[in-house]
Amino acid sequence: MKRTVIGGIYSLIGSIWGAIILYYTCNNLVSSWDTYLGRGFATMQENGLLIPFILSVVLVVCGIIIISIEYFKKDE
Protein backbone atom coordinates (compact mmCIF):
# COMPACT_ATOMS: atom_id res chain seq x y z
CA MET A 1 0.00 0.00 0.00
CA LYS A 2 2.86 2.34 0.80
CA ARG A 3 4.37 2.00 -2.68
CA THR A 4 0.99 2.63 -4.27
CA VAL A 5 0.74 5.96 -2.47
CA ILE A 6 4.31 6.84 -3.48
CA GLY A 7 3.55 5.99 -7.12
CA GLY A 8 0.40 8.09 -7.00
CA ILE A 9 2.28 11.05 -5.56
CA TYR A 10 4.96 10.73 -8.26
CA SER A 11 2.29 10.68 -10.96
CA LEU A 12 0.45 13.62 -9.44
CA ILE A 13 3.57 15.76 -9.04
CA GLY A 14 4.75 14.94 -12.56
CA SER A 15 1.39 15.68 -14.13
CA ILE A 16 1.01 19.01 -12.30
CA TRP A 17 4.58 19.95 -13.23
CA GLY A 18 3.97 19.04 -16.88
CA ALA A 19 0.65 20.89 -16.97
CA ILE A 20 2.28 24.07 -15.65
CA ILE A 21 5.02 23.83 -18.27
CA LEU A 22 2.47 23.26 -21.05
CA TYR A 23 0.35 26.18 -19.81
CA TYR A 24 3.37 28.50 -19.83
CA THR A 25 4.40 27.25 -23.25
CA CYS A 26 0.96 27.80 -24.77
CA ASN A 27 0.84 31.37 -23.49
CA ASN A 28 4.36 32.31 -24.70
CA LEU A 29 4.70 30.80 -28.18
CA VAL A 30 7.67 31.71 -30.36
CA SER A 31 7.18 33.51 -33.67
CA SER A 32 9.64 31.41 -35.70
CA TRP A 33 10.43 27.73 -35.25
CA ASP A 34 11.92 24.70 -36.93
CA THR A 35 9.27 22.59 -38.64
CA TYR A 36 10.90 19.39 -37.41
CA LEU A 37 10.41 20.18 -33.72
CA GLY A 38 7.16 22.06 -33.94
CA ARG A 39 6.13 25.28 -32.31
CA GLY A 40 5.50 23.92 -28.83
CA PHE A 41 8.81 22.12 -28.47
CA ALA A 42 10.65 25.08 -30.00
CA THR A 43 9.07 27.33 -27.36
CA MET A 44 10.06 24.92 -24.59
CA GLN A 45 13.59 24.72 -25.94
CA GLU A 46 13.97 28.49 -26.23
CA ASN A 47 12.70 29.05 -22.68
CA GLY A 48 14.79 26.22 -21.24
CA LEU A 49 11.79 24.10 -20.31
CA LEU A 50 12.38 21.07 -22.54
CA ILE A 51 14.49 19.14 -20.00
CA PRO A 52 12.07 19.80 -17.08
CA PHE A 53 9.15 18.74 -19.31
CA ILE A 54 10.90 15.48 -20.20
CA LEU A 55 11.66 14.90 -16.51
CA SER A 56 8.00 15.46 -15.62
CA VAL A 57 6.94 12.89 -18.21
CA VAL A 58 9.50 10.44 -16.82
CA LEU A 59 8.17 11.05 -13.30
CA VAL A 60 4.60 10.31 -14.43
CA VAL A 61 5.70 7.12 -16.20
CA CYS A 62 7.69 5.96 -13.14
CA GLY A 63 4.68 6.57 -10.93
CA ILE A 64 2.41 4.58 -13.24
CA ILE A 65 4.94 1.73 -13.36
CA ILE A 66 5.14 1.64 -9.55
CA ILE A 67 1.34 1.58 -9.28
CA SER A 68 0.98 -1.15 -11.89
CA ILE A 69 3.67 -3.32 -10.26
CA GLU A 70 1.85 -3.06 -6.93
CA TYR A 71 -1.48 -3.80 -8.61
CA PHE A 72 -0.27 -7.04 -10.20
CA LYS A 73 1.86 -8.13 -7.24
CA LYS A 74 0.73 -11.38 -5.65
CA ASP A 75 0.19 -11.28 -1.91
CA GLU A 76 1.67 -14.15 0.07
N, C-alpha and C positions, 0 to 999 in steps of 0.2 A: 504493500500500500504506500509505503514511504517513497519508493521510486516512481510510482504513478504520479504522485503529487509533484515530485521534482520534474518529471517529464512535462507535466501540465504547465508548471511555472516557466520552464524553458520555452515551451511553445508560445505561451502568452507573452512573455517578454520579447521574444523574437518577432512575433506578429505585430505587436505595438510599435516596436522599433522600426520595422519595415514599413508600416503604415505611415509613420511620421516622416520617414525619408521619402516615400512616394508622394505624400501630400506636399512636402516642400518642393519636390521636383516638379510636380504638376503646376505649381504656382510661380515657378521661376524658370521657365523654359528658355533655352538658348535660341538665338535667331539663325545661326548657321550650324550645320552638323554633318557628319559623315553618314552617308546612306547605309553603310554596312552596320553601324552600331544602332542607329535610330536616334530620334530626338530625346527620348527619355534617358537612355544610357549615356548619351553625349552630355546631357545636363548634369547627371550624377557624376560623370567623370570630371567635368569642368569645376564643379563645386567640391570635389573631393569626397563624394558620398558613395562611390561605387564599391569600395572595399567594405565600409560598414553595412551596406545593403547586402552584399554577398555573405557577410558574417551573420546578419540577421536571418537570412534564408537557411544558412547552415544550422543556426540555433533552433529554428523551427523544425527542421528535419531531424535533428538529434532528439528533440523532445518527442516527436512522433514515434521515432524508433524506440525510445525508452518505454513509452506507453504501450506500444504494440508488443514488445518483448514481455512486459509484465502481464499483458492480456492473455498471451498464448502460453505463459509459463504454467507448468503443471505443479499443483500443490502436492506435497508429500504427506 
